[in-house]
Amino acid sequence: MPKKAVSAPQTLNEAFDYPKPSSFSRALRLDIKGVTILLISGTASVDEYGKTVHAGDFRAQCWRTYQNITGLLEAEGATWKDIVRTTCYLRDIERDYEAFNEIRTQFFTEHELDPLPASTGIQAILCRPDLLIEIEAIAIFESDRNSGSNGQ
């Protein structure tokens, strides 16, 4: 099964570029019998240099997280309409869920998602104390669609 790492260096850095390198791909592309699956790793409010952006501002971190996932999707010719599932990790779900749901609803409405992706929300301790949200996602689309990797 052909697979390749996906990156969007203009949007966010690679994990192996951290001062203490981390061993994972930002996303993985699988091509299976005419179907492409993008498995997007937990993505947060990090910039192209690996630095946390918008520390302490949940809403801004949420928007940046969506921007980073969008960059990964675009790197492979995909859009949010190809997302079938998200898992959303919030550092403090009781404090931030209302704002999260408001932003997610606005974002999904702007992208005209219908049906909406399946989703799970979880409270979690994230890998950095200044991160307030992290989202992982799965996208599925036909491989013959023009993409950043031309199906390979």
C-alpha positions as CSV (number, residue, x, y, z in Angstrom):
1,M,0.0,0.0,0.0
2,P,1.6,3.3,-1.0
3,K,2.0,5.8,1.8
4,K,3.8,9.0,2.3
5,A,4.3,11.7,4.9
6,V,2.4,14.9,4.4
7,S,3.7,18.3,5.3
8,A,2.9,21.9,5.0
9,P,6.1,23.7,6.1
10,Q,4.8,27.1,5.1
11,T,2.1,26.6,7.8
12,L,3.7,24.5,10.6
13,N,7.0,22.9,11.2
14,E,7.9,19.2,11.2
15,A,8.0,17.4,14.5
16,F,11.6,16.3,13.9
17,D,12.6,20.0,13.7
18,Y,11.8,20.6,17.4
19,P,14.8,21.3,19.7
20,K,13.9,17.9,21.2
21,P,12.9,16.0,18.0
22,S,9.7,14.1,18.0
23,S,9.1,11.0,15.9
24,F,5.9,11.3,14.0
25,S,4.5,12.6,10.7
26,R,2.2,15.6,10.7
27,A,0.0,13.5,8.5
28,L,0.2,10.3,6.5
29,R,-1.3,9.7,3.1
30,L,-2.5,6.2,2.1
31,D,-3.6,5.4,-1.4
32,I,-5.8,2.3,-1.5
33,K,-7.5,1.1,-4.7
34,G,-8.5,4.5,-6.0
35,V,-9.1,6.0,-2.5
36,T,-6.9,8.3,-0.6
37,I,-7.0,8.5,3.2
38,L,-5.2,11.3,5.0
39,L,-4.5,10.6,8.7
40,I,-3.8,13.9,10.3
41,S,-1.9,13.8,13.6
42,G,-2.9,15.8,16.5
43,T,-2.4,19.4,15.4
44,A,-2.3,22.5,17.5
45,S,-1.5,26.2,17.5
46,V,2.1,25.9,16.3
47,D,3.8,28.0,13.7
48,E,6.3,27.2,10.9
49,Y,9.1,27.4,13.5
50,G,7.5,25.0,15.9
51,K,6.6,27.7,18.4
52,T,3.3,27.8,20.2
53,V,1.3,30.8,19.0
54,H,-1.5,32.6,20.9
55,A,-0.5,31.2,24.3
56,G,-3.3,31.7,26.8
57,D,-5.9,32.6,24.1
58,F,-8.2,29.6,23.5
59,R,-10.1,31.1,20.7
60,A,-7.0,32.2,18.7
61,Q,-5.4,28.8,19.3
62,C,-8.5,27.1,18.0
63,W,-8.5,29.2,14.8
64,R,-4.8,28.6,14.3
65,T,-5.3,24.8,14.7
66,Y,-8.0,24.8,12.0
67,Q,-5.6,26.9,9.8
68,N,-2.8,24.3,10.3
69,I,-5.1,21.4,9.4
70,T,-6.3,23.3,6.3
71,G,-2.6,23.7,5.2
72,L,-2.1,19.9,5.6
73,L,-5.2,19.2,3.6
74,E,-4.3,21.7,0.8
75,A,-0.8,20.1,0.5
76,E,-2.6,17.0,-0.8
77,G,-5.3,18.6,-2.8
78,A,-8.0,18.0,-0.1
79,T,-10.4,20.3,1.6
80,W,-12.5,20.2,4.8
81,K,-15.3,18.6,2.7
82,D,-13.1,15.5,2.6
83,I,-12.9,15.3,6.4
84,V,-15.0,12.4,7.8
85,R,-13.8,12.4,11.4
86,T,-12.2,14.7,14.0
87,T,-11.0,14.0,17.5
88,C,-10.7,17.2,19.6
89,Y,-8.6,17.4,22.7
90,L,-9.2,20.3,25.0
91,R,-7.0,21.0,28.1
92,D,-10.0,22.3,30.0
93,I,-13.3,21.1,28.5
94,E,-15.5,22.6,31.1
95,R,-14.0,26.1,30.6
96,D,-13.5,26.0,26.8
97,Y,-16.1,23.7,25.2
98,E,-18.7,26.4,24.7
99,A,-16.1,28.6,22.8
100,F,-14.8,25.5,20.9
101,N,-18.3,24.5,19.8
102,E,-19.0,28.1,18.7
103,I,-15.8,28.3,16.6
104,R,-16.2,24.8,15.2
105,T,-19.8,25.6,14.2
106,Q,-18.8,28.8,12.5
107,F,-15.8,27.2,10.8
108,F,-17.8,24.2,9.5
109,T,-20.6,26.6,8.3
110,E,-18.1,28.8,6.4
111,H,-16.8,25.6,4.7
112,E,-20.4,24.5,3.9
113,L,-19.9,21.0,5.5
114,D,-22.9,18.8,5.0
115,P,-22.9,16.3,6.4
116,L,-20.8,17.3,9.4
117,P,-17.8,15.1,10.2
118,A,-18.1,12.5,13.0
119,S,-16.3,13.9,16.1
120,T,-15.3,13.2,19.6
121,G,-14.3,15.8,22.3
122,I,-12.0,14.8,25.0
123,Q,-10.3,16.6,28.0
124,A,-6.6,15.9,27.9
125,I,-3.3,17.0,29.2
126,L,-1.5,18.1,26.0
127,C,2.2,17.8,25.1
128,R,3.0,21.4,26.0
129,P,1.5,23.3,29.0
130,D,0.8,26.4,26.8
131,L,-1.4,24.4,24.3
132,L,-5.1,24.6,25.0
133,I,-6.5,22.6,22.0
134,E,-5.3,19.9,19.7
135,I,-7.3,18.3,16.8
136,E,-6.6,15.1,14.8
137,A,-8.6,14.4,11.6
138,I,-9.2,11.8,8.9
139,A,-10.0,12.8,5.3
140,I,-11.0,10.4,2.5
141,F,-11.3,11.2,-1.2
142,E,-10.9,9.7,-4.6
143,S,-7.2,9.3,-5.5
144,D,-7.6,10.3,-9.1
145,R,-8.4,13.9,-8.1
146,N,-5.6,16.3,-8.8
147,S,-3.5,16.5,-5.7
148,G,-0.2,17.7,-4.3
149,S,1.3,14.2,-4.7
150,N,-0.5,13.0,-7.8
151,G,-1.7,9.9,-6.0
152,Q,1.8,8.8,-5.0
